[in-house]
Structure formats: C-alpha cells, structure tokens
Amino acid sequence: MISACKSKRVSGCYVALLAAAMLAACATDPAANPQDPYESTNRRISEFNDQVDTKLLRPVAVGYQKNVPEPVQTGVGNFFGNLKDIWSTVNNALQARPMDTAETGLRVAVNTVFGVFGLFDVATWAGLQRRSADFGQTLGVWGVPSGPYLVLPLLGPSTARDTVGWTFDYHYNLWYGVEPTGLRNNGTALRVVHMRAGYLGLDTSLNEVALDKYSFVRDAYLQRRNPKGWKRNLPADMQENDGSDGSDGSDRFDDETSSGSSPPVEPVAAAAEAEVPVVIEGPPVTYERSDPQENSPADKPGNDQ
C-alpha cells in the first residue's frame, strides 16, 4: 500500500515538473545567461514564490520561532535531520566516499539508538559530523551535466539535473511512507516551517545587500551545486573533466568566477539560502542549514589528493 501511494505521488511530481519545464521552454530568452536560458519565466516563478513566502510561510515561521520552546525546535530539526542522514549515507556510498559513508551511517545508528530516534543529536556531541549528500549531487559526480537553471513553483532554485535528483530524494525519503496520511502531512508542514524559521535573519540581509535578488540567488546556487568541489576527494580515475560541470565539459564555472561575473562563493552561498519560498518538500540541499564541512567535503582532513 505504501509503495503504491508513493508511486502515485512521484508520478504526480514528474508530471508537474515536466509541465514546468515545458512552460519554461516556450519562454526561452535568446539574450539570456547561457546557464539560465529561461530567465524570463524563471523570474516570474521566483516572484510568485516570494509572494507565497511573504504572505504565508514567513509569518507562520515567525510565530513558530517565537512561541515554540527552543528544545522542541531543536528536537524537530534533529529528528528530520536523522532521516535525511539515512539517504545521505546511500548517496555518499554511490559517490565512492567510503569515509563519509561510514561516518554518516554511524551518525544514524548513534542518533537512532542513543538519541531516541534522532530527537537528540548525540552523534555530533561524540564528534561525528554530518556529511550531507543528495541524488542530484550523485548525478553530478557521475558526470551528468547540470542542464539549464530552473526555478520550480513552490520549490525554488534548481537545475534540470537537480530536478531529476529531487524526485529520487522525495521518493526515498522515509517520512513519505509514513501512515496515516494526516500524520505525514502534519509532519511535513512542521518540517517546512522549521526550516523556514532558520533563515528569518538571512532573508532580511539578502534583501538589503542584493541589487538583483534573482541573479544573486541564481549565481550562488549554481556555484554551490558545482560538481568540481564534490569530486576533488574521489579516486583519480573519477576526477576527469567529463562534462558534469557544464553541458560541454568546459570550465565555464572557473571562467565566470575569475571574470568577476559571479560573487564570491562563501558569502553569496550563505545569503542565497535565505530565499526559502518553500511550501512543499524541495531539493534538500538548497534550504537546509548545514555546517561548512557539508558543502565542501573536500575540506575534510585526509581527503586531499
């Protein structure tokens, strides 16, 4: 029963995302950024997402942050983070990262057993760091080109590759097999509100510093999802320039960064995550808080080639 329900949901997601892609294809701007050929449509969707966030999600998140006790908020984040770690373990394994796979898997075991199904983050206290990974990242490591930049309704920034990856992340998220449906939906809403509450300060900063918020977020997202950084700590035979960072295998990310067309990675990426027009589950790495080690697994001691 659970598998059938999940299959129907995932099929619905594919249909919706395909419709969004077809809509974007009809609005290709010949003068657009090469990485963002559907900019005019993406901007309209981004504006819609901002309106949903401003009028619905942000006020709820403010109330959540002010009225829910901090220990409860921490427990919510820990519980859903532990579920995410399970899928991260699988993706670290698919990316041939044995150390990250072992550490993330051990985190899940420790937090599930000693942290009361993940409500308490015992693993971090014990020195086990979170190594987040998703299937969009895995596809990038495998050499799948990112494709065009997209803004999905209610989900926010993505690429063609990350959109495909998100459907797998959604399908294999253990929470979406929970029954009854009412419990699952309430938990999903709680998770979204909790994530949005974590960025209540950053969204204000983003609005203050960005002359063009859309371009700011787009450039930051594309830099953060650049597979070159993911692949540096892989075996040498998996580090070829195979086109995973661009449709033609070129070094366009390096060229753009050196030419000054994109902001520096760290400050931009931090601010970009402030745009969280999320109403339903989206590409996980886009909107969740993480320590710097998660975004740069190559920085982990001992992983330099």
VEXDREN-317461 format. One record per residue (C-alpha): residue number from 1; residue in one letter; chain; x, y, z. Coordinates in Angstrom, 3 decimals, m for minus. Example, Ala and Ser with C-alpha at 12.3 -4.5 7.8 and 13.67 -1.06 7.14 Angstrom:
<recs>
1,a,A,12.300,m4.500,7.800
2,s,A,13.670,m1.060,7.140
</recs>
This chain:
<recs>
1,m,A,0.000,0.000,0.000
2,i,A,2.776,2.407,0.947
3,s,A,4.697,1.671,m2.244
4,a,A,1.608,2.234,m4.383
5,c,A,0.870,5.546,m2.695
6,k,A,4.463,6.684,m3.087
7,s,A,4.469,5.713,m6.762
8,k,A,1.356,7.799,m7.375
9,r,A,2.888,10.784,m5.598
10,v,A,6.148,10.536,m7.511
11,s,A,4.269,10.179,m10.814
12,g,A,2.368,13.339,m9.966
13,c,A,5.637,15.123,m9.238
14,y,A,7.095,14.072,m12.586
15,v,A,4.027,15.400,m14.400
16,a,A,4.149,18.726,m12.563
17,l,A,7.861,19.201,m13.122
18,l,A,7.569,18.231,m16.795
19,a,A,4.810,20.812,m17.214
20,a,A,7.009,23.456,m15.602
21,a,A,9.911,22.576,m17.911
22,m,A,7.693,22.738,m20.997
23,l,A,6.372,26.102,m19.864
24,a,A,9.899,27.373,m19.481
25,a,A,10.919,26.038,m22.892
26,c,A,8.244,28.157,m24.522
27,a,A,9.707,31.284,m22.975
28,t,A,13.391,30.944,m23.849
29,d,A,15.129,34.300,m23.936
30,p,A,17.766,34.342,m26.725
31,a,A,19.737,37.034,m24.849
32,a,A,19.679,35.242,m21.510
33,n,A,22.581,33.953,m19.453
34,p,A,23.766,30.676,m21.085
35,q,A,23.206,28.901,m17.801
36,d,A,19.747,30.434,m17.476
37,p,A,18.080,30.306,m20.907
38,y,A,14.575,30.506,m19.388
39,e,A,15.277,33.574,m17.283
40,s,A,12.072,35.455,m18.074
41,t,A,9.888,32.535,m16.965
42,n,A,12.146,31.777,m14.011
43,r,A,11.858,35.354,m12.781
44,r,A,8.072,35.211,m12.852
45,i,A,8.050,31.940,m10.926
46,s,A,10.538,33.393,m8.454
47,e,A,8.262,36.380,m7.884
48,f,A,5.334,34.031,m7.274
49,n,A,7.392,32.036,m4.773
50,d,A,8.384,35.249,m2.988
51,q,A,4.737,36.247,m2.663
52,v,A,3.796,32.868,m1.201
53,d,A,6.685,33.127,1.229
54,t,A,5.904,36.704,2.272
55,k,A,2.172,36.225,2.737
56,l,A,2.038,32.679,4.085
57,l,A,5.209,30.882,5.060
58,r,A,7.244,33.639,6.700
59,p,A,4.511,34.776,9.120
60,v,A,3.961,31.179,10.221
61,a,A,7.710,30.712,10.681
62,v,A,7.922,33.866,12.801
63,g,A,5.143,32.584,15.050
64,y,A,6.826,29.203,15.296
65,q,A,10.143,30.713,16.311
66,k,A,8.585,32.991,18.925
67,n,A,6.130,30.571,20.534
68,v,A,7.619,27.074,20.288
69,p,A,10.155,26.290,23.038
70,e,A,13.706,26.093,21.750
71,p,A,14.270,22.485,22.941
72,v,A,11.231,21.429,20.901
73,q,A,12.546,23.222,17.812
74,t,A,15.911,21.537,18.258
75,g,A,14.245,18.142,18.547
76,v,A,12.271,18.718,15.343
77,g,A,15.416,19.609,13.424
78,n,A,17.309,16.645,14.857
79,f,A,14.567,14.151,14.024
80,f,A,14.209,15.122,10.373
81,g,A,17.970,15.571,10.070
82,n,A,18.436,11.976,11.174
83,l,A,16.044,10.774,8.463
84,k,A,17.966,12.830,5.911
85,d,A,21.242,11.277,7.092
86,i,A,19.944,7.849,6.071
87,w,A,19.593,8.934,2.435
88,s,A,22.879,10.852,2.658
89,t,A,24.588,7.608,3.647
90,v,A,23.289,5.945,0.489
91,n,A,24.413,8.821,m1.728
92,n,A,27.866,9.034,m0.140
93,a,A,28.251,5.342,m0.961
94,l,A,27.089,5.908,m4.556
95,q,A,29.696,8.684,m4.840
96,a,A,32.514,6.344,m3.726
97,r,A,33.175,8.176,m0.464
98,p,A,33.795,5.333,1.987
99,m,A,34.850,7.529,4.915
100,d,A,31.849,9.848,4.590
101,t,A,29.578,6.838,4.129
102,a,A,30.877,5.213,7.300
103,e,A,30.687,8.414,9.341
104,t,A,27.172,9.293,8.203
105,g,A,25.957,5.730,8.715
106,l,A,27.432,5.705,12.209
107,r,A,25.683,9.002,12.911
108,v,A,22.351,7.427,12.018
109,a,A,22.994,4.427,14.247
110,v,A,24.123,6.506,17.231
111,n,A,21.324,9.061,16.997
112,t,A,18.635,6.464,16.369
113,v,A,19.648,4.266,19.306
114,f,A,21.040,6.709,21.855
115,g,A,19.266,9.841,20.635
116,v,A,15.722,8.432,20.850
117,f,A,15.101,8.036,17.102
118,g,A,17.098,11.154,16.344
119,l,A,15.422,13.614,18.714
120,f,A,18.797,14.221,20.368
121,d,A,21.944,14.761,18.321
122,v,A,24.283,12.564,20.330
123,a,A,26.479,11.895,17.290
124,t,A,27.633,15.498,16.893
125,w,A,28.478,15.620,20.583
126,a,A,30.550,12.462,20.019
127,g,A,32.441,14.098,17.140
128,l,A,30.609,12.511,14.202
129,q,A,29.989,15.253,11.651
130,r,A,27.101,15.331,9.188
131,r,A,28.121,14.695,5.568
132,s,A,25.009,15.601,3.616
133,a,A,24.556,14.288,0.076
134,d,A,21.612,14.042,m2.290
135,f,A,20.917,12.284,m5.562
136,g,A,21.320,15.438,m7.647
137,q,A,24.849,15.673,m6.253
138,t,A,25.387,11.983,m7.021
139,l,A,24.341,12.519,m10.640
140,g,A,26.841,15.374,m10.877
141,v,A,29.647,13.211,m9.526
142,w,A,28.712,10.547,m12.074
143,g,A,29.146,13.074,m14.871
144,v,A,25.559,14.073,m15.657
145,p,A,25.502,17.690,m16.959
146,s,A,23.624,20.162,m14.840
147,g,A,21.406,21.365,m17.675
148,p,A,19.628,24.736,m17.562
149,y,A,18.910,26.626,m14.372
150,l,A,15.249,26.398,m13.332
151,v,A,13.054,27.944,m10.677
152,l,A,10.339,25.488,m9.689
153,p,A,6.965,26.661,m8.349
154,l,A,6.982,26.495,m4.538
155,l,A,10.313,24.637,m4.546
156,g,A,12.704,27.366,m5.639
157,p,A,16.112,27.207,m7.380
158,s,A,17.106,24.041,m9.213
159,t,A,18.638,22.730,m12.423
160,a,A,17.451,20.029,m14.791
161,r,A,19.793,17.554,m13.093
162,d,A,18.767,18.571,m9.570
163,t,A,15.102,18.360,m10.504
164,v,A,15.555,14.730,m11.503
165,g,A,17.597,14.177,m8.362
166,w,A,14.869,15.715,m6.214
167,t,A,12.300,13.215,m7.449
168,f,A,14.524,10.406,m6.174
169,d,A,15.165,12.237,m2.904
170,y,A,11.431,12.653,m2.480
171,h,A,10.620,9.058,m3.319
172,y,A,13.214,7.557,m0.975
173,n,A,12.621,9.901,1.953
174,l,A,11.388,7.538,4.664
175,w,A,8.997,10.128,6.049
176,y,A,6.839,9.977,2.915
177,g,A,5.978,6.359,3.586
178,v,A,4.507,7.166,6.998
179,e,A,0.873,6.360,7.616
180,p,A,m1.697,7.673,8.389
181,t,A,m1.680,10.429,5.812
182,g,A,m2.693,13.084,8.330
183,l,A,0.389,12.430,10.451
184,r,A,2.631,12.532,7.400
185,n,A,1.182,15.813,6.150
186,n,A,1.359,17.478,9.556
187,g,A,4.957,16.372,9.952
188,t,A,5.856,17.673,6.507
189,a,A,4.319,21.057,7.287
190,l,A,6.202,21.180,10.589
191,r,A,9.476,20.422,8.852
192,v,A,8.964,23.135,6.226
193,v,A,8.091,25.744,8.863
194,h,A,11.083,24.703,10.965
195,m,A,13.454,25.071,8.001
196,r,A,11.993,28.470,7.100
197,a,A,12.360,29.699,10.666
198,g,A,16.080,29.022,10.454
199,y,A,16.512,31.713,7.794
200,l,A,14.487,34.557,9.245
201,g,A,17.581,36.729,9.647
202,l,A,19.290,35.845,6.400
203,d,A,16.342,36.769,4.196
204,t,A,16.447,40.323,5.522
205,s,A,20.186,40.554,4.860
206,l,A,19.702,39.241,1.335
207,n,A,17.116,41.890,0.529
208,e,A,19.472,44.578,1.828
209,v,A,22.671,43.591,0.019
210,a,A,21.432,42.244,m3.317
211,l,A,20.820,44.749,m6.109
212,d,A,19.197,41.999,m8.162
213,k,A,17.979,39.304,m5.787
214,y,A,17.157,36.854,m8.566
215,s,A,20.657,36.968,m10.123
216,f,A,22.265,36.877,m6.705
217,v,A,20.452,33.681,m5.732
218,r,A,20.939,32.065,m9.135
219,d,A,24.711,32.610,m9.199
220,a,A,25.072,31.393,m5.633
221,y,A,23.023,28.275,m6.283
222,l,A,24.996,27.340,m9.404
223,q,A,28.292,27.803,m7.569
224,r,A,27.132,25.738,m4.625
225,r,A,25.995,22.909,m6.902
226,n,A,29.214,22.869,m8.950
227,p,A,30.355,19.207,m9.054
228,k,A,34.043,20.131,m9.226
229,g,A,34.160,20.674,m5.498
230,w,A,32.305,17.398,m4.865
231,k,A,34.712,15.339,m6.984
232,r,A,38.053,16.523,m5.590
233,n,A,38.162,13.840,m2.912
234,l,A,37.214,10.979,m5.243
235,p,A,39.668,8.459,m6.712
236,a,A,41.786,9.924,m9.512
237,d,A,40.000,7.957,m12.230
238,m,A,36.710,9.640,m11.278
239,q,A,38.030,13.221,m11.409
240,e,A,38.121,13.712,m15.163
241,n,A,36.506,16.777,m16.685
242,d,A,33.630,14.749,m18.035
243,g,A,31.089,17.490,m18.572
244,s,A,29.488,17.169,m15.146
245,d,A,30.055,20.860,m14.531
246,g,A,28.586,22.009,m17.847
247,s,A,26.823,20.778,m20.904
248,d,A,30.022,20.758,m22.968
249,g,A,32.536,19.766,m20.311
250,s,A,34.108,23.260,m20.340
251,d,A,35.492,25.136,m17.345
252,r,A,32.814,27.790,m17.503
253,f,A,32.396,27.993,m13.747
254,d,A,36.068,28.885,m13.334
255,d,A,35.907,31.343,m16.208
256,e,A,32.900,33.129,m14.752
257,t,A,34.363,33.313,m11.279
258,s,A,37.696,34.689,m12.489
259,s,A,35.981,37.259,m14.706
260,g,A,34.010,38.637,m11.787
261,s,A,30.581,37.806,m13.151
262,s,A,29.723,35.742,m10.077
263,p,A,30.030,36.769,m6.411
264,p,A,32.494,35.014,m4.078
265,v,A,31.288,31.550,m3.142
266,e,A,31.002,31.656,0.626
267,p,A,29.180,34.955,1.299
268,v,A,26.912,34.554,m1.703
269,a,A,26.014,30.963,m0.933
270,a,A,25.193,31.829,2.650
271,a,A,22.874,34.636,1.636
272,a,A,21.297,32.716,m1.211
273,e,A,19.930,30.139,1.129
274,a,A,17.872,32.910,2.672
275,e,A,15.412,32.760,m0.211
276,v,A,13.159,29.985,1.008
277,p,A,9.825,30.175,m0.808
278,v,A,9.162,26.561,0.095
279,v,A,5.676,25.223,0.660
280,i,A,6.352,21.555,m0.023
281,e,A,9.466,19.444,0.139
282,g,A,12.105,20.594,m2.305
283,p,A,15.694,19.845,m3.232
284,p,A,17.043,19.215,0.200
285,v,A,20.416,20.758,m0.074
286,t,A,19.032,24.094,m1.130
287,y,A,17.207,25.090,2.012
288,e,A,18.625,23.192,4.931
289,r,A,21.176,24.537,7.335
290,s,A,24.493,22.748,7.334
291,d,A,27.967,23.265,8.659
292,p,A,30.679,24.337,6.200
293,q,A,32.050,20.802,6.069
294,e,A,28.876,19.540,4.442
295,n,A,29.161,21.875,1.479
296,s,A,32.849,21.137,0.918
297,p,A,33.552,17.505,1.599
298,a,A,36.964,18.058,0.025
299,d,A,37.939,20.126,3.056
300,k,A,37.724,17.073,5.328
301,p,A,41.271,16.299,6.629
302,g,A,42.888,13.436,4.832
303,n,A,40.799,13.756,1.660
304,d,A,43.262,15.832,m0.380
305,q,A,44.518,14.081,m3.432
</recs>
